[in-house]
Amino acid sequence: MRIDKLLANMGYGSRKEVKKLLKDGGVTVNNEMVKDAKLHVNPENDTVSIYGEEVHYREFVYLMMNKPPGVISATEDAVDQTVIDLLEPDHQIFNPFPVGRLDKDTEGLLLITNDGQLSHQLLSPKKHVPKTYFAVIDGEVTDKDIEAFKEGVELDDGYVTKPGELTILKSGIRSDIELTITEGKFHQVKRMFEAVGKRVVYLQRLSMGPLKLDEELELGEYRELTEEELTNLLDRE
Ligand code: URA
C-alpha cells in the first residue's frame, strides 16, 4: 500500500496534508526518513512512525455500542446527535457507520464498523440473521400472539412477516417479552405488535446473529469486539 494512502486511512489528514507531512520529514519507515508519497509499504512488516511515534495500521474497526435513547443510528444528522458523535476521535477516524438502524427511542446492541462487506452480510435479507429484542408492551400478550407471530403477521402496508419467535416473560396489562426476528423492516417490532392491536412502549435489542449485548456496557458506552466475537461474526459469512 502507498504510504500516503496508509497515513490518510489512519486519519493523519487528506492525501495532500499527508504529502506535506512527508515533505516536512515527519515520517520514517523502518527508521529511515521517507519523503516519497508513492513509496509502497507493507503494513504487516514495516514500522511506520510519525515524528518518532509508531503508527499501528489496521483497516477495519468493529465496535459494540449500547445505544442510548434519543440518539439516531446514522453517521450524521443536522438536528440530532448520532451514534458516531458518541465515539472517540480515535475511532471516528475510521469513518465507521452503524450496521442497520435502531429507532431513535430504541436502546441496546448496535454494531458499528467500517467493514462494508460484513455489514452487507449481516443485513442481507437472504442471510436471515436473527435479531432478538426485549420489549415492554402496553397490553396483555397472549399465546394467541405467539401463534400469530409464528405464522407471520400482516403489517400496515400489507407485508406479511416471516415467522417470529415470541416469548412471554411477564404477562399483564403491561407485558415483558422477547422476540426474535430474521428480517429488518422499518419499525418491524413495533409494527408487528400493532398488527395484533398492541403497542411497544420500550424496546431494546439484545443480540444480532452470534453477537450479544455486553451487559457491562452502560447506555451510550461502547467497546471494541473481542477476538472471539469477531471470529464468530466473520465465520457467518
Ligand atoms: N423494530 C423496531 O420497531 N424498532 C427498532 O428500532 C428495531 C426493530
Boltz pocket constraint, residues with backbone or C-beta under 6 A from the ligand:
constraints:
  - pocket:
      binder: B
      contacts: [[A, 101], [A, 102], [A, 103], [A, 104], [A, 106], [A, 185], [A, 186], [A, 187], [A, 188], [A, 189], [A, 190], [A, 191], [A, 203]]
      max_distance: 6.0
